[in-house]
């Protein structure tokens, strides 16, 4: 594995570099998830989300309207996830470029 990381850092193969970025992203996500488990603000957000979910369920909305709300919330969430992943990958790419200097 260290050999693959070295190759990716040295820029021998763009595929290896992409694999390294993906590995680092996976590691980063795992670390953040562990940190969030102890984050009071995050826990508060989860509680609010749960309350709002209960409220939506008790509103008596038609199934199609609930699906639309769910699709909207999902797309907004996925946009922010993609934004965060892209930002992280761009930062890691810059670090790898600096290491190649």
ABEGO torsion letter per residue (X at the ends): XAAAAAAAAAGABAAAAAAAAAAAAAAAAAAAAAAAAABAAAAAAAAAAAAAAAAAAAAGBBAAAAAAAAAAAAAAAAAAAAAAAAAAAAAAAAAAAAAAX
